[in-house]
Amino acid sequence: MPYVTEDFFLQTSRRKIQGLSHINKFGRSTAITTTNTWEVWDGNAAYVFPATALMTKMSQTADQEALRDGTIEIIGLDASWNLVTQEVNLNSSNTTTAVTLTTPLIRCFRMKVFEDVVTASPVRVHNTAENQDYAIISTGNNQTLMAVYTVPNGKTAYVTNYYATANPGGGQPTTFFVRLWGKDNDVGYARQLKHHLGVSADVDAYGHFQHFFKPYYKFTQKTDIIITGTPTGASVDVSAGFDLVLVDN
């Protein structure tokens, strides 16, 4: 039989290379309002990054009988910035009643519904007071859409590319800028701009770009990787995301 060399990224996806894994982060904000700079995620506001593990509860905005006691996978970082994957069940009597996470989180960057049920209202990870959301499964999506990720403790991330699209029907701003940021929480730096591109959002030609990093862009442990959008002249509906290779230190 002929010798076949397997593609590096296929090997990474198959976990054939020890200490390597692949992460795809993708998000959507349906209405970033004009002159505001918001992270691309499911919430209709700028994202709030807590300084401590304030992510303690989960609930649904409106009670959905079919999702009572339903399992939600929650992926994020604990108080020590270590990667945690937990499965938490919604309340069995009323999904609007908050349940406590198994492990409080300082970051949450992905949630998934582990049921054969389509969400009829948002499922949210929030603080104890239920006045700040940190991750939202929007109605019908069954998982979060967040162009936000934080490198776990003991890992290094190498971003291979990032991309964004101004979606049709979401407004026609006169200018629309997309920015890639990094915030190194290990040393306490404020967020730093890593890349910046303008996107066309004309009425007849909705803009898209994908930027490839060669060599890959390095982000160290405990660093927030963030995509933001800033429209001027009108609100915008934007989809954005990035791919990275995660390497054990």
N, C-alpha and C positions, 0 to 999 in steps of 0.2 A: 504493500500500500504506500502511496506517496506521503511524504512527511508534510504535515500541515502545522503552521505556526498560528496559534490562537491569538486573536486580537487582544491587546492589553486591556481595553475597557471591558471586553467580555470576561476576561479573567477576573477583573476587579468586581464586576457585577455578580459573578459566580462565587466570589470569596475564595478564589483559588490562590491568591497572593496573600500570605499571612501579614496581618497588620494594616491592610488596605480595605477601604470600603468607598462606595460612591453615594453621594447625596444629591438629589435634585430638589431644589426649592422653587416653587412657583406660586405666584399670588395674583390677586386682582383687587383693585379698588374701583368701585363703580362710579364714584363721584368725588374726586379730589377737587375741592372748590378753588376758585381762582385766587392766585397769589399765595396760597398756602403750600407748605412743603410737608407732605404726609408720607409715611411709610406705606408700601403697597401690601395691604392685608385686608381681611374681611371687615374690619371695623370702619365706621364712617367718621373717622377722626384720626389725629396723629397717634401713633403707638406710644405707650408708656412702658419704659423699662424699669422695673423695680430694683432697688439696691439690696433688698433682702428677699428671702423666700416667702413672698406674700401670696403666691398662687396656692390657695388652700382648698377651694371649693369648686364644684361643678353643678350646673343646673341647665334646664331648658327654658326658653322664654315663655312658651305657652305649653300647657300640659298636652302630651301626645300619648294616648293610651297604648298604642302599639309599641312605643319605646319605653314604657315603664319597665324598670329593672334591666333595661338594655345596656349592653357592654360598650364602653367607649375606650379606645386605646389612646393614651396620652403620652407623648414623648417630649422630654425636656431635660433640664438640669436641676439637681438638688442644691441645697444651700452651699455645698462645697464645689459646685460647678461640675459634678460628675454626671454622666449620662444616665438617665433613668427612663425606662419604659414601663408603664403601669396600665393595668386594665381596671377601670372603675365603672361600677354599675349606677345608672340613674336611679332615682328613688322609685320604689316599687308601687307607691300609691299615687304619686303626683310628680311628674318630671320637673315641675317648677320648684319643688322643694330641694334645696341645696344638699348635696352629699359631700363628704370630706374626702379629699385625695389621700391615697395611701402614703404618699411622700409629698410634702410641700415642695414647691418648685420656685426657683429664682428666674427660670426661663422655661417657656413652653413654645415649641416651634412646629408641632404637628399633633393633630387629633384625627381619629378615624372612627366611624361607626362600624362596630362588629356585629351587625344585625341585618337581616334581609328586610329592612324597613327604610323607606326614604324619609328624611327629616322634613317635618311640616313646619317647624319653627327652629330658630337658632339654638345650638347647644354651646354653652360658654364655660370656659375656665376663668374664674374670677377670684377676688379677695374675699375675706370673711364677711365684710360689710356688703358685698354684692354691688359695689358702686364703681368698680373698675374691672373691665374685661381685659384678658391677656391673650386669649385664643378663642376663636369663634368658628364653629361649623355653620356656615350660612345655609338657609333653607334649600333643600334639594341637593346639596353638594356632597354630603356624607363624609367630607373631610375638610380640613382647613385649607385656605388659600393664602399663604403667607410667604412673601419674598423676604423673609427674616430668618436668620439662623445664628446660633451661638456655638462656637467651637468648644467642645467639651474639654474638661480638665484632662491633661495627658495626651492630647491630640494636636495635630497641626492640619490645617485645611489648605488645599491648593485649588483655587478657583480657576476653572478652565475657560469659562465664558459666562457672559450675562447678556440679557436681552430684554426688550420691552416693545409693546405694541399699543398704540392709541386705538381703542376699539370703536368701530362705527356706531353712531347714534349716541355717543357719550359726550357731545359738545365739541366745539371747534375753537379752542384757544388760539390766540395770536402767536404765542410761544408756548412750548412745552418741553421742560428739561427733565431728564432722568439722571439720577446720581447713584453711584455705588459708594457706600461708606464702610468704614471699619472703626469699631470702638474697642480699644484694648483695655478690658477691665482688670487684667492681671497687674498692670502698672498704673491704672487710674487715669489714662489719657482721655480727653474729650474725643468725640468721634472725628475722624479725619476723612476727607474726600479722597477717594481712590480712583474714580473715573467719572466722566461727565460727558453726556451727549444730548443733543437736541433731537426731538422727534417731530416729524411733520404731522399735523393734525388738521389738514385742510378738509374742506367739505367733500371733495371728490377723491382725495388720496390719503387715506389713513396711514400713518407712519409705522414703520417697524425697523428695528435694528437688532443685530446680534454681534457683540464684540468678543473676539477670541484673544485670550492672553497667551502669548508665547515669548518667554517661558510663563508658566502658570503663576498667578498672583498668590503669595503666601500670607496666610493669616494664622497667628499663633493661638494657643489655648486661651479660653475665656474671652475671645474677641467676638463682638456682635458684628455680623455681616448683614447689611441693610440696603435695600433699594428704596429710594424715595422718588416721588414725582412732584413737579412744581409747574402748574399751568398759569398762564396770564391771559385774561380776556374772557375766559369761560371755564366752567368745570370740565373735567375730562374723565373718561372711563379708561383705565389702563390695566393691562396684564403685563407681568414682568417676572423674571426668575433668573436663576443661576445654577450651574453645575459645579460640584467640587469633588475632589478626591480627598478622603480623610485618612490620615496616616498616624499610626501609633508613634508617640515620641520615644 
